[in-house]
Amino acid sequence: MYVCICMSVTDGDIRREAAAGACKLRHLQERLGLASQCGKCAPCAKEILKDSLAEQALEPALFSTG
């Protein structure tokens, strides 16, 4: 799904950046140009980034043997 129409950024792009170490909207702005035009995408982008980071935090627990 497109999150930022102005810069053609999708939710998949945001998730890939989160996996690559982005943890703040500022990082997405620097790497993707997200929210650098009209800014209407910022709330949605923050939510996707937050969800992606939460999923990453849970992944080790899913594979633990303990």
Beta strands, then each sheet from edge to edge (+ up, - down):
strand 1: 2-4
strand 2: 9-10
sheet 1: 1+ 2-
end
